[in-house]
Amino acid sequence: MSEYLKKEKRGIIFFLIVYIALFISSYLLIGGPATVEGPICVFLGFCFVQFHKYRSFKKDAGNKKGIGILRERHLEKAIQLEYLKKKERRAHDQT
């Protein structure tokens, strides 16, 4: 979670500053927001979008980790195969 917050820190801070500025300006210009649900829905929508971004971030991080594991397994199999080939060559050369 901390890696995601570091990555998205600017976007979250920018949203909060603009959200607060618009909320204050609505009070100064028209005496408050037109509806009570408007600011709440905007904030909940932002939270919903961030939640989905975080899930995709986690999924991508897991895939990168999985690729690393697959790469290690592939290297291990390649080393084993090379060892077996050398062993067969030695056996063939001795006969």
C-alpha positions in Angstrom: 0.0 0.0 0.0 2.8 2.4 0.8 4.4 1.9 -2.6 1.0 2.8 -4.2 0.6 5.9 -2.1 4.1 7.0 -3.0 3.3 6.6 -6.7 -0.1 8.3 -6.5 0.8 11.0 -3.9 0.7 13.9 -6.3 -2.7 13.0 -7.8 -4.3 12.5 -4.4 -2.9 15.7 -3.0 -4.0 17.6 -6.1 -7.5 16.2 -5.8 -7.8 17.1 -2.2 -6.6 20.7 -2.8 -9.0 21.2 -5.7 -11.8 19.5 -3.8 -11.4 21.8 -0.8 -11.0 24.9 -2.9 -14.1 24.2 -4.9 -16.1 23.4 -1.7 -15.0 26.6 -0.1 -15.7 28.6 -3.3 -19.2 27.1 -3.5 -19.9 28.5 0.0 -18.5 31.9 -0.9 -20.3 32.2 -4.2 -23.7 30.6 -3.7 -23.9 29.9 0.1 -23.0 26.2 -0.2 -23.2 23.3 -2.6 -26.3 23.0 -4.7 -27.0 19.5 -3.2 -25.6 17.7 -0.2 -25.0 14.6 -2.2 -22.8 16.3 -4.8 -19.6 16.7 -2.8 -20.2 13.3 -1.1 -20.6 11.5 -4.4 -17.5 13.2 -5.9 -15.4 12.1 -3.0 -16.9 8.5 -3.0 -16.3 8.4 -6.8 -12.6 9.4 -6.3 -12.2 6.7 -3.6 -13.8 4.1 -5.9 -11.4 5.0 -8.7 -8.4 4.9 -6.4 -9.5 1.5 -5.1 -9.6 0.1 -8.6 -6.2 1.7 -9.4 -4.8 0.1 -6.3 -6.2 -3.3 -7.2 -4.6 -3.1 -10.7 -1.4 -1.9 -9.1 -1.3 -4.9 -6.8 -2.1 -7.3 -9.7 0.7 -5.8 -11.8 3.1 -6.1 -8.9 2.1 -9.7 -8.4 2.5 -10.5 -12.1 6.0 -8.9 -12.1 6.9 -11.1 -9.1 5.4 -14.1 -10.8 7.5 -13.4 -13.9 10.6 -13.3 -11.8 9.7 -16.7 -10.3 9.1 -18.2 -13.7 12.4 -16.8 -15.0 14.2 -18.4 -12.1 12.5 -21.8 -12.7 13.4 -21.5 -16.4 17.0 -20.9 -15.6 17.1 -23.8 -13.2 15.7 -26.1 -15.9 18.2 -24.8 -18.4 21.0 -25.5 -16.0 19.7 -29.0 -15.3 19.3 -29.7 -19.0 22.9 -28.5 -19.7 24.2 -30.7 -16.9 22.4 -33.7 -18.4 23.7 -33.0 -21.9 27.3 -32.9 -20.5 26.8 -36.1 -18.6 25.5 -37.8 -21.7 28.5 -36.5 -23.8 30.9 -37.9 -21.2 29.2 -41.3 -21.2 29.1 -41.3 -25.0 32.8 -40.3 -25.2 33.9 -43.0 -22.8 32.3 -45.8 -24.9 
